[in-house]
Amino acid sequence: MTDEYGAWQTYGERLIYDNQWVKLGLADVQAPNGERWEYHVVHLARIAIALIVNDEDEVLMLWRYRFPTNQWGYELLGGLVEDGEDPAKTAAREAVEESGWRPVGEPEHLVSFEPLPGQVTAPTEVYLWRQAEYVGDPTETEEVGRLEWVPLNRIPGLVREQKILGAGALVPLLLLIAPRK
């Protein structure tokens, strides 16, 4: 427990649903105003994302459909970090499986973040490569979509048009194109 103003007190949590991809818990919490109740918390598995940019300032992305939100849009390549796996290796592995492109060289750790910290834990780590080599067709048949090298100068417009899906793509892409001071 921290002494910072506004901190919540947590007395424990019990899982009410648990599988490989998602866990749902009820946390016994007390808010700063003194009220105490059970608060729903969703725990998602840790993911690692590959942000691959080529010499022409294009980013490798997958155009695909997501049924929970009934949307088509662009995503970066990535997936669940397996037990004991280094997240950078996960990002590289997922890039090859989903695209057939293998990142080349050592990655730069771009950012780690929690996309929805109010009720969801979803640790996300993003790694940047500036080179990749084509090694063959994608092997991950669930990740069906159109693979595309998207010019970085198109990203702001795609964001405004809601064609970039999810925080896992929005956060790293906006960080990458943000002016540096």
Stockholm file with secondary structure:
# STOCKHOLM 1.0

chainA/1-181         MTDEYGAWQTYGERLIYDNQWVKLGLADVQAPNGERWEYHVVHLARIAIALIVNDEDEVLMLWRYRFPTNQWGYELLGGLVEDGEDPAKTAAREAVEESGWRPVGEPEHLVSFEPLPGQVTAPTEVYLWRQAEYVGDPTETEEVGRLEWVPLNRIPGLVREQKILGAGALVPLLLLIAPRK
#=GR chainA/1-181 SS CCCSTTCCEEEEEEEEEECSSEEEEEEEEECTTSCEEEEEEEEECCEEEEEEBCTTSEEEEEEEEETTTTEEEEECEEEECCTTCCHHHHHHHHHHHHHSEEECSCCEEEEEECSCTTTEECCEEEEEESCEEECSSCCCTTSCSEEEEEEGGGHHHHHHTTCBCSHHHHHHHHHHHSCCC
#=GC SS_cons         CCCSTTCCEEEEEEEEEECSSEEEEEEEEECTTSCEEEEEEEEECCEEEEEEBCTTSEEEEEEEEETTTTEEEEECEEEECCTTCCHHHHHHHHHHHHHSEEECSCCEEEEEECSCTTTEECCEEEEEESCEEECSSCCCTTSCSEEEEEEGGGHHHHHHTTCBCSHHHHHHHHHHHSCCC
//
